[in-house]
Amino acid sequence: MTSPLTDVASRPAPRRTLLNPTVLRIELRRLVRNRRILIFTFVFPAVMLVFIGSQITGQDDVIGPQAVANVGAYVMASMAVYGAVMATTSAGASVSIERAAGWSRQLRLTPARPLSHVLVKMLVAVVLGVCATVVTFVVGAVTGTAHVTAMAPWWQMGVVIVLGSLVFAAFGLFMGYLLPSENAMQFLGPLLAILAIFGGLFSGPLPTDSLYGQIAQYTPIYGLSQLAHWPLTLTTTGAHDPFRMAWVLNLVVWGLVFVAGAVWRFRRDTDRV
Amino acid sequence: MVLGMNAITLRSVTKHFGQVRAVDGIDLIIGQGEVVAVLGPNGAGKTTTIDMVLGLSTPTDGDVTVFDLHPREAVDRGLVSAVLQSGGLLKDMTVRESVEYTAALFPSARPVDEALAAAGITAIADRRIKDCSGGEQQRTRFAMALVPDPELIILDEPTTGMDVAARRAFWQAIHADAEQGRTVVFATHYLEEAETWADRVVVVRAGKVVADGTPAELGAMTAGRVVRATLPDADPEQLRTLPGVVEAEVRGTTVTLVSTDSDALARHLLTQTAARDLEVAGRSLEDTFVALTGGDAGTADDPTTTETTEGLPR
């Protein structure tokens, strides 16, 4: 060790890189190790897609006036939304485990800023969401469950699903900072399943003449689900809802609620006691 | 080694949690290169004080500086690091990943392999944290603390829950490291650790410093010396009348006396009585500790003293 006085003076001020490649690599590796996340984001949507695809009658019926896609493709989009939502929520909610384990506190003994940790979590969520979407699409295309007559709907659905599911990364972070427990996902998994049903991911949109259907329109997955399916249906009338700004509004409002919640809990968490 | 700059300066520091005065006015200066034990019963304010030195919490009143810097600044520059009592590790990471992660966050980190070697965990580098023993996890924390090559390392009850062999191995690694001139401050309630490993002992009780000195000085703070001898058929009442005796205990043929005039007592025992095998010893740190803190001391192998503070935020 060199002379302490010069050492203290020569200590460089910390760099403030927002994104650290080593940290990102380790975080991604941790996700790959997490069996529960892998099953719910990759295996479950793919299996459900093949299963529902083989059970559904009229799987090959084309949907919408433009006849862009079949029912199998509609189911595929639903499963991709479900997988991406699970993926991003899990990635966000992993902060609860880190808080329970004292890892967040440990990070405060480094120059890293809590905000950059949140950014890493968001980026990991996007990567995982993209993977979930791509896996579901590949399974849909390869097994022949989904038929789409044009290329455009593929990337349109993909973009909507990945960007839209970022709302659920914020949801995951909000819950992760709210629930200081190792088991946040055990609570969030069933909650997301219920929201997925309300969002019409397991059935198609709920009929709007029922009370459930009315309520469902205000739940968080509904807007994303409708937007994600629209490139396939392109309807203006008929069985599938024509495009409505209310879908965008649903996604944006819930997004703002979750971001505000996450910021609120995050601030409280990082306040110096 | 001490070049005039203090590693830690606490000036009239208080920390209140509601009505509870966890730290109630501490003044303390720790110079560079010192190895200091902070000793105190559970709830004495050790962890609260450490949190303030690390910038994890701010004092209610008073000043805390680390190398004349705000604690947060000292942490950012890698001047101070810590091995906290528990937590701070993720079960699904490997030992190496935990150290790598930490190293990635510091601008000029020590090589990961060097930190692993210094903590003696190269062999288990690829093991998951969840598969590590308590001692191995603690050494992982130590390796993480070594990564910024800090001038000051703080250990909060680092060996709680370790077995004797793990504790010895851990302290040997710390000791080898401290010999290079690093300032080491550790909180403990194991007196034996303070006595063996510290140059200086600070005793804290109820949020205040009640004693501060070398282990020998603290031992000498309690009046009298211990005189032990073999003396058959001794009568405790009669022993108390001997020169300077303030305490007397008879166990079988062994008598243990505490005397303020041990020379006179020894002379008397050897010339006037049948006493033999006579020993004279200074009083131990433990005696002082018990006197200062009201007997809350734990011994090294007594796991019952490791419970958390009662009602105090840590």
Chai-1 contact restraints between the chains, C-beta under 6 A:
chainA,res_idxA,chainB,res_idxB,connection_type,confidence,min_distance_angstrom,max_distance_angstrom,comment,restraint_id
A,M1,B,Q180,contact,1.0,0.0,6.0,A-B,restraint_1
A,M1,B,G181,contact,1.0,0.0,6.0,A-B,restraint_2
A,P4,B,L3,contact,1.0,0.0,6.0,A-B,restraint_3
A,P4,B,Q32,contact,1.0,0.0,6.0,A-B,restraint_4
A,P4,B,E151,contact,1.0,0.0,6.0,A-B,restraint_5
A,L5,B,L3,contact,1.0,0.0,6.0,A-B,restraint_6
A,V8,B,F67,contact,1.0,0.0,6.0,A-B,restraint_7
A,R11,B,R77,contact,1.0,0.0,6.0,A-B,restraint_8
A,P12,B,P107,contact,1.0,0.0,6.0,A-B,restraint_9
A,P14,B,D76,contact,1.0,0.0,6.0,A-B,restraint_10
A,P14,B,P107,contact,1.0,0.0,6.0,A-B,restraint_11
A,R15,B,P107,contact,1.0,0.0,6.0,A-B,restraint_12
A,N20,B,A104,contact,1.0,0.0,6.0,A-B,restraint_13
A,T22,B,A104,contact,1.0,0.0,6.0,A-B,restraint_14
A,V23,B,A104,contact,1.0,0.0,6.0,A-B,restraint_15
A,I26,B,E97,contact,1.0,0.0,6.0,A-B,restraint_16
A,I26,B,Y101,contact,1.0,0.0,6.0,A-B,restraint_17
A,R30,B,D92,contact,1.0,0.0,6.0,A-B,restraint_18
A,R33,B,D92,contact,1.0,0.0,6.0,A-B,restraint_19
A,A101,B,G87,contact,1.0,0.0,6.0,A-B,restraint_20
A,A101,B,L90,contact,1.0,0.0,6.0,A-B,restraint_21
A,G102,B,G87,contact,1.0,0.0,6.0,A-B,restraint_22
A,G102,B,G88,contact,1.0,0.0,6.0,A-B,restraint_23
A,W103,B,L90,contact,1.0,0.0,6.0,A-B,restraint_24
A,Q106,B,G88,contact,1.0,0.0,6.0,A-B,restraint_25
A,L109,B,V75,contact,1.0,0.0,6.0,A-B,restraint_26
A,L109,B,A82,contact,1.0,0.0,6.0,A-B,restraint_27
A,T110,B,L105,contact,1.0,0.0,6.0,A-B,restraint_28
A,P111,B,D76,contact,1.0,0.0,6.0,A-B,restraint_29
A,A112,B,L105,contact,1.0,0.0,6.0,A-B,restraint_30
A,R272,B,S57,contact,1.0,0.0,6.0,A-B,restraint_31
A,R272,B,T58,contact,1.0,0.0,6.0,A-B,restraint_32
A,V273,B,S57,contact,1.0,0.0,6.0,A-B,restraint_33
